[in-house]
Amino acid sequence: MIQLAIGVVLGNSAKNLVMAIVDDLIMPMISVLTPGGSWEERTIVVGPASFHVGNLLSNLLDFFIVAIVVYVVVKKIFKIDIGSK
């Protein structure tokens, strides 16, 4: 049970670290590369509805980066665990 608690705490810390890297390093680089500045505030207006496409793309990019980091870490952990038996 203690391993689960440790895993949750470390997972939350890793998530915060990855989110800081994404928010402070990756997103500003993407904003520089896109013409017109902040792409996270882009909207598409169709009739009376407005779709916040920039916010959606930002959250999707955050999700994929976190998923890739978790995948790599879990893959390394299982590789170490299998090799030790």
C-alpha positions in Angstrom: 0.0 0.0 0.0 2.9 2.3 0.8 4.2 1.8 -2.8 1.0 3.1 -4.2 1.1 6.2 -2.0 4.7 6.8 -3.1 3.8 6.3 -6.7 0.9 8.8 -6.5 3.1 11.5 -4.9 6.0 11.0 -7.3 3.5 10.9 -10.3 2.0 14.2 -9.2 5.5 15.8 -8.8 6.5 14.5 -12.3 3.3 15.9 -13.7 4.0 19.3 -12.2 7.6 19.2 -13.6 6.5 18.2 -17.1 3.7 20.9 -17.1 6.3 23.5 -16.0 8.6 22.5 -18.9 5.7 22.6 -21.3 4.3 25.9 -20.1 7.7 27.7 -19.7 9.8 26.3 -22.5 7.8 24.6 -25.2 4.8 26.8 -25.5 6.8 30.1 -25.7 8.8 28.5 -28.6 5.7 27.6 -30.4 4.2 31.1 -29.9 7.4 32.6 -31.4 7.1 30.3 -34.5 3.5 31.1 -35.1 2.7 34.4 -36.8 0.6 36.9 -34.8 1.8 36.0 -31.3 -0.3 33.9 -28.9 -1.8 31.0 -30.7 -3.5 29.7 -27.5 -6.1 32.5 -27.8 -7.1 31.7 -31.3 -10.8 31.2 -31.9 -13.0 30.2 -34.9 -16.3 32.0 -35.1 -19.1 30.1 -36.9 -22.4 32.0 -36.7 -23.2 32.8 -33.0 -20.7 30.1 -31.7 -17.0 30.6 -31.1 -14.7 27.7 -30.8 -11.5 28.2 -28.7 -9.3 26.1 -31.0 -6.0 27.5 -29.6 -6.9 26.4 -26.1 -7.9 22.9 -27.3 -4.6 22.5 -29.2 -2.6 23.7 -26.2 -4.3 21.1 -24.0 -3.8 18.4 -26.6 -0.1 19.2 -26.8 0.2 19.2 -23.0 -1.5 15.8 -22.9 0.7 14.2 -25.5 3.9 15.5 -23.9 2.8 14.1 -20.5 1.8 10.8 -22.1 5.1 10.4 -23.9 7.0 11.1 -20.7 4.9 8.7 -18.6 5.4 6.0 -21.4 9.1 6.4 -21.4 9.4 6.3 -17.6 7.2 3.3 -17.3 9.0 1.5 -20.1 12.4 2.2 -18.3 11.0 1.0 -14.9 9.7 -2.3 -16.4 13.0 -2.8 -18.3 14.9 -2.4 -15.0 12.4 -4.7 -13.1 12.6 -7.5 -15.6 16.4 -7.3 -15.8 16.7 -7.7 -12.1 14.9 -11.1 -11.9 
